[in-house]
Amino acid sequence: MPIDFIMKLKKTTITVPLPANIEAESASMFEPYTRYEITALTTKTFKNVFVTASGLAANSKGLLKECHHDYSDMQDIWLDELTRCAQEATHSSDHLIELDDDQIYLLIHHPWYNYYHWICESILRLWMVKDRNRMVLLLPDFYGQTDFITGSLEPFKLKKIFFIPSGKSVLVRNLCLPQIKPICDSYHVPELHQIRDFYLRHIQSAKKNKIDLGERIYISRKKAARKKVVNETEVEEVLKKYNFRTVYNEDYSFLEQVSIYSHASCLVSIHGSGLTNMLFMKEGSSVLELHKAVTNRLRHPSFVFWYQAAALGFHYYHQLCDPISEPDNYFTGDFNIDIKMLERNLTELISRHRIAG
């Protein structure tokens, strides 16, 4: 087994294997972080809750911990946002909508809006209450125009969604609040696999959205607003030699992406939300993440996709890449890919993948 579960009371310690191509010079970046703890997530119901459009929730006792991550450096930011929204609602009734009925409203989103956080955190919260189909889902109004939101919700066949208008908050008599994961870089493995299987079954049964782009995929960020590969032409030339197909996720709907990645078994990408789609790949797949070398206060790369690959039982490979500007962090920096190193890693990945397959 690629992941070792050690149960202790309600806490689970997960041990994550080192990258398959780990070398001595980069081992120290990963070895201290091969274990993390998770706890069982709770679902609670609350009376008379103030909810912001961004997904923060508070009652008479203050901000509800179930609605936000457990990052101490973010607490003041969330409290400031909550306070601002509450003051606006107090000073002007135009900023507040009262949902004073007997319906139970469901809150699953939170202030960090992007593809990864929605699929790996919000959808998990929805999965926790999937059998309670009479609740009304609360969402900001712009979510209704976002394909990965609407596409990912489609298989759940929700009966009712209440869209919170921009600039407004809601006061809810009855709120169901599934707890968000306290730490992003963590996974509840059984639920992750259940969600994966849920979407794969939906695609298999659907008569649309079926696309097969092959088993080897390279995710390009050429069309993204930030964080790109500056020598991507050279990178793609190498990848073509190994039969990788370049994919721009922006060109496909969410359900089309589920289909595309369900046929894939080898994935290469720089660090970014597109790697979330490994969730839908074949069992025993291999992933090569190209991430930023340490050049600033962040003393290690983001582990979110290393941990995700481990939770899925995949073979994870990594490659450190020089940023064009050293002060840039791994959220924004453009990368330069060492072509010789890339070819070595591809050779090793494919060789091991064939043996494992």
C-alpha positions as CSV (number, residue, x, y, z in Angstrom):
1,M,0.0,0.0,0.0
2,P,1.3,3.5,-0.9
3,I,-0.3,5.0,2.1
4,D,-0.1,3.8,5.7
5,F,-3.0,4.6,8.0
6,I,-2.3,4.6,11.7
7,M,-5.6,5.0,13.7
8,K,-5.5,6.7,17.0
9,L,-8.8,7.8,18.5
10,K,-10.4,10.2,16.0
11,K,-7.0,11.2,14.5
12,T,-5.5,9.4,11.5
13,T,-1.8,9.8,10.7
14,I,-1.1,9.4,7.0
15,T,2.4,8.5,5.8
16,V,3.2,9.7,2.3
17,P,5.9,8.0,0.2
18,L,8.8,10.2,-1.0
19,P,8.7,11.1,-4.7
20,A,9.7,8.1,-6.8
21,N,12.7,10.0,-8.3
22,I,13.9,11.6,-5.1
23,E,17.6,12.5,-5.1
24,A,19.9,13.4,-2.2
25,E,20.0,17.2,-3.0
26,S,16.2,17.5,-2.8
27,A,15.4,14.9,-0.1
28,S,15.6,17.4,2.7
29,M,12.7,19.4,1.1
30,F,10.4,16.3,1.4
31,E,11.6,14.0,4.2
32,P,10.3,16.2,7.1
33,Y,6.8,16.3,5.6
34,T,6.0,12.6,4.9
35,R,3.4,12.5,7.7
36,Y,0.3,14.5,8.4
37,E,-2.7,14.1,10.6
38,I,-6.4,14.3,9.8
39,T,-9.4,14.2,12.0
40,A,-13.0,13.1,11.1
41,L,-15.0,16.0,9.7
42,T,-18.2,17.0,11.4
43,T,-21.5,18.2,10.0
44,K,-23.4,20.6,12.3
45,T,-26.7,22.5,12.1
46,F,-27.0,26.0,13.5
47,K,-29.9,28.4,14.2
48,N,-29.9,32.1,13.1
49,V,-26.6,32.3,11.2
50,F,-25.2,35.3,9.3
51,V,-23.6,34.1,6.1
52,T,-21.4,36.2,3.8
53,A,-21.4,35.7,0.0
54,S,-17.9,34.4,0.3
55,G,-18.9,31.6,2.6
56,L,-18.0,32.9,6.1
57,A,-20.6,32.1,8.8
58,A,-21.2,33.5,12.3
59,N,-23.8,33.2,15.0
60,S,-24.2,35.0,18.3
61,K,-21.0,33.3,19.6
62,G,-18.9,34.6,16.7
63,L,-17.2,33.1,13.5
64,L,-18.0,29.4,13.1
65,K,-14.8,27.4,12.9
66,E,-16.4,24.8,10.6
67,C,-16.5,27.4,7.8
68,H,-12.8,28.2,7.4
69,H,-9.4,26.7,7.4
70,D,-7.3,26.4,10.5
71,Y,-4.5,28.9,9.5
72,S,-3.7,31.3,12.2
73,D,-2.3,33.9,9.8
74,M,-5.7,34.1,8.0
75,Q,-7.9,34.5,11.1
76,D,-7.7,38.3,11.2
77,I,-8.4,38.6,7.5
78,W,-11.5,36.5,7.7
79,L,-12.7,38.3,10.8
80,D,-12.2,41.7,9.1
81,E,-14.3,40.5,6.1
82,L,-17.0,39.2,8.3
83,T,-17.0,42.4,10.3
84,R,-17.2,44.5,7.2
85,C,-20.2,42.5,5.8
86,A,-22.0,42.6,9.1
87,Q,-21.6,46.4,9.4
88,E,-22.9,46.8,5.8
89,A,-25.9,44.7,6.7
90,T,-26.5,46.6,9.9
91,H,-26.3,50.1,8.3
92,S,-28.3,49.2,5.2
93,S,-31.1,46.6,4.8
94,D,-30.2,46.5,1.0
95,H,-27.1,44.4,2.0
96,L,-29.0,41.7,3.9
97,I,-31.4,39.0,2.8
98,E,-33.4,37.2,5.5
99,L,-34.1,33.6,4.8
100,D,-36.6,33.2,7.6
101,D,-38.4,30.1,6.6
102,D,-38.3,26.4,7.6
103,Q,-36.0,25.3,4.8
104,I,-32.5,24.0,5.8
105,Y,-29.8,25.9,3.9
106,L,-26.5,24.2,3.1
107,L,-23.1,26.0,3.1
108,I,-20.1,24.4,1.3
109,H,-18.1,27.2,-0.3
110,H,-15.5,29.5,1.3
111,P,-13.4,32.6,0.5
112,W,-10.8,30.7,-1.6
113,Y,-12.4,30.5,-5.0
114,N,-10.5,28.3,-7.5
115,Y,-10.8,25.0,-9.2
116,Y,-8.7,23.0,-6.6
117,H,-10.4,24.4,-3.6
118,W,-13.9,23.7,-5.1
119,I,-13.2,20.2,-6.2
120,C,-11.1,19.0,-3.3
121,E,-12.8,20.9,-0.5
122,S,-16.3,22.2,-1.3
123,I,-17.3,19.0,-3.2
124,L,-16.1,17.0,-0.2
125,R,-18.4,19.0,2.0
126,L,-21.3,18.3,-0.4
127,W,-20.4,14.6,-0.4
128,M,-20.7,14.5,3.4
129,V,-24.4,15.4,3.1
130,K,-25.2,13.9,-0.3
131,D,-28.2,12.0,1.1
132,R,-29.9,15.0,2.5
133,N,-31.5,16.1,-0.8
134,R,-34.1,18.5,0.6
135,M,-31.7,21.2,1.6
136,V,-31.1,24.4,-0.3
137,L,-27.6,25.1,-1.4
138,L,-26.2,28.6,-0.8
139,L,-23.8,29.9,-3.5
140,P,-22.6,33.4,-4.6
141,D,-24.4,34.5,-7.7
142,F,-21.3,34.4,-10.0
143,Y,-20.9,30.7,-9.2
144,G,-23.9,30.1,-11.4
145,Q,-22.0,31.3,-14.4
146,T,-18.9,29.2,-13.7
147,D,-18.7,25.9,-15.6
148,F,-16.6,23.9,-13.2
149,I,-19.1,24.8,-10.5
150,T,-22.3,24.0,-12.4
151,G,-20.7,21.0,-14.1
152,S,-19.4,19.4,-10.9
153,L,-22.9,19.9,-9.3
154,E,-24.8,18.4,-12.2
155,P,-24.4,14.7,-11.1
156,F,-25.7,15.6,-7.6
157,K,-29.1,16.6,-9.1
158,L,-29.7,19.3,-6.5
159,K,-33.3,20.4,-6.2
160,K,-32.7,24.0,-5.1
161,I,-29.9,26.5,-5.1
162,F,-30.2,30.0,-3.6
163,F,-27.7,32.4,-5.3
164,I,-26.6,35.2,-3.0
165,P,-26.4,38.5,-5.0
166,S,-23.1,40.3,-5.1
167,G,-22.5,42.6,-2.2
168,K,-25.1,41.0,0.0
169,S,-25.2,38.6,2.9
170,V,-27.9,36.4,4.2
171,L,-29.4,35.7,7.6
172,V,-30.5,32.0,7.8
173,R,-32.8,30.5,10.3
174,N,-31.6,26.9,9.7
175,L,-28.1,26.2,8.4
176,C,-26.4,22.9,7.7
177,L,-22.6,23.4,7.9
178,P,-20.3,20.5,6.9
179,Q,-16.8,21.2,8.2
180,I,-14.1,22.3,5.7
181,K,-10.8,20.5,5.9
182,P,-8.8,22.4,8.5
183,I,-5.6,22.1,6.4
184,C,-5.6,22.2,2.5
185,D,-2.7,19.8,2.2
186,S,-4.6,16.8,3.5
187,Y,-7.0,14.1,2.2
188,H,-9.7,11.9,3.6
189,V,-8.8,9.0,1.4
190,P,-12.0,6.9,1.4
191,E,-14.1,9.9,0.5
192,L,-11.6,11.1,-2.1
193,H,-12.0,7.7,-3.9
194,Q,-15.8,7.7,-3.5
195,I,-16.0,11.2,-5.1
196,R,-13.7,10.0,-7.9
197,D,-15.8,6.9,-8.6
198,F,-19.0,9.1,-8.5
199,Y,-17.8,11.3,-11.3
200,L,-16.4,8.4,-13.4
201,R,-19.7,6.6,-13.2
202,H,-21.5,9.7,-14.3
203,I,-19.3,10.1,-17.3
204,Q,-19.7,6.5,-18.2
205,S,-23.4,6.6,-18.1
206,A,-23.8,10.0,-19.9
207,K,-24.4,10.2,-23.6
208,K,-22.3,13.4,-23.9
209,N,-19.0,15.0,-22.8
210,K,-17.0,11.9,-23.7
211,I,-13.5,12.8,-25.0
212,D,-10.4,10.6,-25.2
213,L,-7.1,12.5,-25.7
214,G,-4.9,9.5,-24.9
215,E,-3.0,8.1,-22.0
216,R,-0.2,10.7,-21.8
217,I,-1.1,14.4,-21.1
218,Y,0.9,17.6,-20.6
219,I,-1.1,20.4,-19.1
220,S,-0.1,23.7,-20.7
221,R,-0.7,27.1,-18.9
222,K,0.0,29.0,-22.1
223,K,-3.6,30.4,-22.0
224,A,-3.4,31.1,-18.2
225,A,-3.0,34.6,-16.8
226,R,0.0,33.8,-14.7
227,K,2.6,31.1,-13.9
228,K,3.8,29.9,-17.2
229,V,6.7,27.9,-18.7
230,V,8.9,30.3,-20.6
231,N,10.6,27.7,-22.7
232,E,7.5,25.7,-23.4
233,T,8.3,25.2,-27.1
234,E,11.4,23.1,-26.1
235,V,9.4,21.3,-23.4
236,E,6.7,20.3,-25.8
237,E,9.2,19.0,-28.3
238,V,10.6,16.6,-25.7
239,L,7.1,15.6,-24.6
240,K,6.1,14.8,-28.1
241,K,8.9,12.3,-28.4
242,Y,7.3,10.4,-25.6
243,N,3.8,10.7,-27.1
244,F,2.4,13.3,-24.6
245,R,-0.5,15.4,-25.9
246,T,-0.7,19.1,-24.9
247,V,-4.0,19.9,-23.2
248,Y,-5.4,23.4,-22.4
249,N,-8.0,22.8,-19.7
250,E,-9.6,26.1,-20.5
251,D,-10.8,24.6,-23.8
252,Y,-13.0,22.0,-22.1
253,S,-16.0,21.9,-19.8
254,F,-15.6,20.3,-16.4
255,L,-17.4,17.1,-17.4
256,E,-15.3,16.9,-20.6
257,Q,-12.2,17.2,-18.4
258,V,-13.4,14.3,-16.3
259,S,-13.7,12.3,-19.4
260,I,-10.3,13.3,-20.8
261,Y,-8.4,12.5,-17.6
262,S,-10.3,9.2,-17.0
263,H,-8.4,7.9,-20.1
264,A,-5.0,9.2,-18.9
265,S,-2.3,7.3,-16.9
266,C,0.7,9.7,-17.2
267,L,0.4,13.4,-16.4
268,V,3.0,16.2,-16.6
269,S,2.3,19.8,-15.4
270,I,3.8,22.7,-13.6
271,H,2.2,23.3,-10.1
272,G,-1.3,24.6,-10.6
273,S,-5.0,23.8,-10.2
274,G,-5.0,21.7,-13.4
275,L,-3.2,19.0,-11.5
276,T,-6.4,18.5,-9.5
277,N,-7.6,16.5,-12.5
278,M,-5.4,13.6,-11.5
279,L,-8.4,12.8,-9.4
280,F,-10.0,11.2,-12.5
281,M,-7.0,9.3,-13.8
282,K,-6.7,5.5,-14.1
283,E,-5.6,3.5,-11.1
284,G,-1.9,3.2,-10.8
285,S,-1.2,6.4,-12.7
286,S,2.0,8.4,-12.7
287,V,2.3,12.2,-12.2
288,L,5.3,14.5,-12.8
289,E,5.0,17.9,-11.1
290,L,7.3,20.7,-12.2
291,H,7.5,23.0,-9.3
292,K,9.6,26.0,-8.2
293,A,13.0,25.7,-6.6
294,V,13.3,27.4,-3.2
295,T,14.4,31.0,-3.7
296,N,12.4,32.8,-1.0
297,R,11.0,32.4,2.5
298,L,9.0,29.4,1.4
299,R,11.4,26.6,2.4
300,H,9.6,23.9,0.4
301,P,7.3,23.5,-2.5
302,S,3.5,23.2,-2.1
303,F,2.7,19.6,-1.1
304,V,-0.9,19.6,-2.1
305,F,-0.5,17.5,-5.3
306,W,2.2,15.3,-3.8
307,Y,-0.2,14.4,-1.1
308,Q,-3.1,14.0,-3.5
309,A,-1.1,11.6,-5.7
310,A,-0.3,9.6,-2.6
311,A,-3.9,9.5,-1.5
312,L,-4.9,8.2,-4.9
313,G,-2.2,5.5,-4.9
314,F,-0.3,7.1,-7.8
315,H,3.4,7.2,-8.5
316,Y,4.6,10.8,-7.9
317,Y,7.6,12.4,-9.5
318,H,8.9,15.9,-9.1
319,Q,11.3,18.3,-10.8
320,L,12.6,21.6,-9.3
321,C,12.5,24.5,-11.8
322,D,14.2,27.8,-11.7
323,P,11.8,30.8,-11.5
324,I,12.5,33.7,-13.9
325,S,12.4,36.1,-10.9
326,E,13.8,34.7,-7.7
327,P,11.4,36.6,-5.3
328,D,8.4,35.0,-7.1
329,N,6.5,32.3,-5.1
330,Y,5.1,29.1,-6.5
331,F,1.6,30.7,-6.9
332,T,2.8,33.4,-9.4
333,G,6.3,32.7,-10.7
334,D,7.0,31.8,-14.3
335,F,9.3,28.8,-14.7
336,N,12.2,27.7,-16.8
337,I,12.3,24.0,-17.3
338,D,15.7,22.2,-17.4
339,I,15.2,20.1,-20.6
340,K,17.9,17.5,-19.9
341,M,16.5,16.9,-16.5
342,L,12.9,16.7,-17.9
343,E,14.0,14.0,-20.4
344,R,15.7,12.0,-17.6
345,N,12.5,12.2,-15.5
346,L,10.2,11.3,-18.4
347,T,12.4,8.3,-19.2
348,E,12.3,7.1,-15.6
349,L,8.6,7.7,-15.2
350,I,7.6,5.9,-18.4
351,S,10.0,3.0,-17.7
352,R,8.6,2.4,-14.2
353,H,5.1,3.0,-15.3
354,R,5.4,0.2,-17.9
355,I,6.8,-2.2,-15.3
356,A,4.1,-1.3,-12.8
357,G,1.4,-1.7,-15.5
